[in-house]
Amino acid sequence: MQRIPTGVWGGEHINIEVGSKSASIEYDCAHGMIEGPLVVDASGRFNLRGTHTPERGGPIRADEQPRSLPAKFVGSITGDKMTLTLKLEGFDDETFTLEKGKQGELFKCK
């Protein structure tokens, strides 16, 4: 097993900061976290678990707590390209294409 290379991976509507033991994910209107180990198999495929926290625009109440959902992050890495599919129970899968060393193009909810 190999590790996912650390650093920034970005694409349309997504940015991932991969560290040595975890990865933080930022979407247009959500954020997420993957706790390690961040490994890929010999073919560059991965199937990782983490959390996905939807966000929304507008004011947030002082007593409002964000609700994190369990998530699967499935995909593959070939060279400096990553394909990642976010899988949430009860929602359609969403697939992203990312590039190592590239900042993501985000349009945050306001």
Secondary structure by P-SEA (a helix, b strand, c coil): cccccccbbbcccbbbbbcccbbbbbcccccccccccccccccbbbbbbbbbbbbbcccccccbbbbbbbbbbbbcccccbbbbbbbbccccbbbbbbbccccccccccc
